Each structure stands twice: as C-alpha cells, then as structure tokens.
C-alpha cells in the first residue's frame, strides 16, 4: 500500500511533535512538507534536518509545492 503524503500546517511544538510521530510510527502516512511563517523557526529547521520539504511562506508557499496530498493542522 502506498503511503499518503502529508503537509503539516504549523511548525511550532504541536506541528513538530506530529511530524515526528508520522515519521516514526505511521504505516499509512508519509511526512512530506512542513509549513510555517517564521523562516528561523526551530520546527522548520528540524523538518529540514529530517529530510522534509519546508516553506516559511504559509499557505501561499504550500500551494506552490507539488509533493503533498492532504494537510493536517498542527495548531491549537
């Protein structure tokens, strides 16, 4: 079964935690893109180190990226 590529909106603690859980545990989801608005955020830096595509341009940046199928909001 092919995994579904996920984009997470929000590069803070919630989004970063969700990204790690998907990478480590998911059999159905593949982490693809981390979306944030602060180019210097720790979450975006960590996502890059873990091999994920990133954008700091919010939703506008996400729609320019072709490598995702669903989005999950990692915000409270």
C-alpha positions as a Markdown table, in Angstrom:
| # | Residue | x | y | z |
|---|---|---|---|---|
| 1 | Unk | 0.0 | 0.0 | 0.0 |
| 2 | Unk | 1.3 | 3.4 | -1.0 |
| 3 | Unk | 1.6 | 6.0 | 1.8 |
| 4 | Unk | -0.4 | 9.3 | 1.6 |
| 5 | Unk | 1.9 | 12.3 | 1.6 |
| 6 | Unk | 1.1 | 14.8 | 4.3 |
| 7 | Unk | 1.7 | 18.5 | 4.7 |
| 8 | Unk | 1.6 | 19.9 | 8.3 |
| 9 | Unk | 0.5 | 23.5 | 8.8 |
| 10 | Unk | 2.3 | 24.9 | 11.8 |
| 11 | Unk | 5.9 | 24.5 | 12.6 |
| 12 | Unk | 5.6 | 25.0 | 16.4 |
| 13 | Unk | 5.6 | 22.4 | 19.1 |
| 14 | Unk | 2.4 | 20.7 | 18.1 |
| 15 | Unk | 3.3 | 20.5 | 14.4 |
| 16 | Unk | 6.8 | 19.3 | 15.1 |
| 17 | Unk | 5.5 | 16.6 | 17.5 |
| 18 | Unk | 3.0 | 15.4 | 14.9 |
| 19 | Unk | 5.8 | 15.3 | 12.3 |
| 20 | Unk | 8.0 | 13.1 | 14.5 |
| 21 | Unk | 5.1 | 10.8 | 15.2 |
| 22 | Unk | 4.3 | 10.4 | 11.5 |
| 23 | Unk | 7.9 | 9.8 | 10.6 |
| 24 | Unk | 8.5 | 7.3 | 13.4 |
| 25 | Unk | 5.2 | 5.5 | 13.6 |
| 26 | Unk | 2.8 | 5.8 | 10.7 |
| 27 | Unk | 2.2 | 3.0 | 8.3 |
| 28 | Unk | -0.3 | 5.0 | 6.2 |
| 29 | Unk | 1.2 | 8.5 | 6.2 |
| 30 | Unk | 4.4 | 9.9 | 4.8 |
| 31 | Unk | 5.7 | 13.2 | 6.0 |
| 32 | Unk | 6.2 | 15.5 | 3.0 |
| 33 | Unk | 6.0 | 19.2 | 3.8 |
| 34 | Unk | 6.3 | 21.3 | 7.0 |
| 35 | Unk | 4.6 | 24.8 | 6.6 |
| 36 | Unk | 5.4 | 27.7 | 8.8 |
| 37 | Unk | 5.6 | 31.5 | 8.7 |
| 38 | Unk | 8.9 | 32.1 | 10.5 |
| 39 | Unk | 11.9 | 31.2 | 8.4 |
| 40 | Unk | 14.1 | 30.9 | 11.5 |
| 41 | Unk | 11.7 | 28.6 | 13.4 |
| 42 | Unk | 13.1 | 25.5 | 15.2 |
| 43 | Unk | 10.4 | 23.3 | 13.7 |
| 44 | Unk | 11.2 | 24.2 | 10.1 |
| 45 | Unk | 14.9 | 23.6 | 10.8 |
| 46 | Unk | 14.2 | 20.3 | 12.4 |
| 47 | Unk | 12.0 | 19.3 | 9.4 |
| 48 | Unk | 14.8 | 20.1 | 7.0 |
| 49 | Unk | 17.3 | 18.0 | 9.0 |
| 50 | Unk | 14.8 | 15.1 | 8.9 |
| 51 | Unk | 14.6 | 15.3 | 5.1 |
| 52 | Unk | 11.2 | 17.1 | 4.7 |
| 53 | Unk | 10.5 | 19.9 | 2.3 |
| 54 | Unk | 9.7 | 23.1 | 4.1 |
| 55 | Unk | 8.2 | 26.5 | 3.4 |
| 56 | Unk | 8.1 | 29.6 | 5.6 |
| 57 | Unk | 5.5 | 31.3 | 3.3 |
| 58 | Unk | 2.4 | 29.9 | 4.9 |
| 59 | Unk | -0.4 | 28.6 | 2.7 |
| 60 | Unk | 0.8 | 30.6 | -0.3 |
| 61 | Unk | 4.1 | 28.6 | -0.1 |
| 62 | Unk | 2.3 | 25.3 | 0.3 |
| 63 | Unk | 0.2 | 25.6 | -2.9 |
| 64 | Unk | 3.5 | 26.1 | -4.8 |
| 65 | Unk | 4.7 | 22.7 | -3.6 |
| 66 | Unk | 3.6 | 19.6 | -5.5 |
| 67 | Unk | 4.6 | 16.9 | -3.1 |
| 68 | Unk | 1.6 | 16.6 | -0.7 |
| 69 | Unk | -1.9 | 15.1 | -0.9 |
| 70 | Unk | -3.5 | 16.0 | 2.4 |
| 71 | Unk | -2.9 | 18.7 | 5.1 |
| 72 | Unk | -3.1 | 18.4 | 8.9 |
| 73 | Unk | -3.2 | 21.4 | 11.1 |
| 74 | Unk | -0.6 | 21.3 | 13.8 |
| 75 | Unk | -2.0 | 24.3 | 15.8 |
| 76 | Unk | -4.1 | 24.7 | 18.9 |
